[in-house]
Amino acid sequence: MEITLPHAHSRQDIRARLRDRTADIASFVPGGMANVDTSWSGDDRMDMVITAMGQTVSGGIDIADDHVTITVDLPFMLTMMEPMIASSIREHGPKLLA
């Protein structure tokens, strides 16, 4: 799953906002009680591993000049929840960038 969210900040500002708000990501996961581990594999790529409800989901956030692209690799068991997860990302993702 891939979702693009626009932003009006510099890449440096977006990196800082993501670093400062990483802990908030867990609260955006439907059902709550999520564990989120992040790492940076480059200046403009934050990798994530999210564990919730007995499932592990990997993904990342790629920063571009005017948008971020959020990718989430859903395991088969969660594919039926893709619309709900995408909706949650579209609702809460801009809060990470604001």
N, C-alpha and C positions, 0 to 999 in steps of 0.2 A: 504494500500500500504506500502511496506517495501523495503528500499534500504540500501545496505551496502556499505560503503566507507572505503577504507583502510587508515591507517595513520602510521607514523613512529615516534610517539612522546609518551611521558609518559601520563598516564591518567590525571595527574595533569596539564600538559601543555595543553592538549585538553580542560579541564575544563576552564582554564584561557583564552584560545583562544575563546571559545564559549561565555564566559561572556563578553570579550572585544568587540566581533563582533556581539552581538545580534542585534544591530540596523541595521546591514547590511542585515539581513534576509528579511526585508520588501522590499528592492530594488531588491531582487531576485524573487519576486512573479510576475508571468506573468500578465501584465496589470497595474502593479504598484499600487500606492495608497492603500497600505495594512497597517493594524495595527497589530503589533505582540506583544503579552504579553507572557513573559516567567517566569517560576519558577523552582526551583530545588526540586524534590521530594526525592532525595537521592544524594549521592556524585557523582554518575555516571549516573544520569538521569535528563535531562532538558526537562520539559514539555512546550508545546507551544500551544497557541490559536491564530490563524491567521484569521483576518477578512478582506475580500476584495471582491469587486463587489457584496456586499449584502449577501455574504455567509460567514459562520464561519466554520473553519477547525481546528480540534485539532490533536495533535500528540506529538512526542517527539524525543529526541536523546538519545540513550543509548551508553555509552562509554565502550569499551572493550580495551584490551591491544594493539591490532593491527588494530582495525577498530571501526567505529561507525555505529550503525544501526538507520536509520531515519524512523520513522513510521508516516504515515499520514492517518487519518480517514476521507475519503472524504464523504460528504453528497451525496445523490443520484443524485442531480442536477449537481454535478461536476464529476461523474464517467466517463462521456464521455471525460473529459479533462485529465484523468489519464496519458496517454502517454506524453502529453505536460508538465504536472507537474513533472513527473518522470525525464524527460529530463532536465528540469530546475534544479532539485535537483542534478542530476549527473554533470551538468555543473558548478553550483555555489557552491555546497556543499564543494568541496575541498578547495575553497577560505577561508571558515570559519576555516578550519583545518590547513592551511599552515602557 
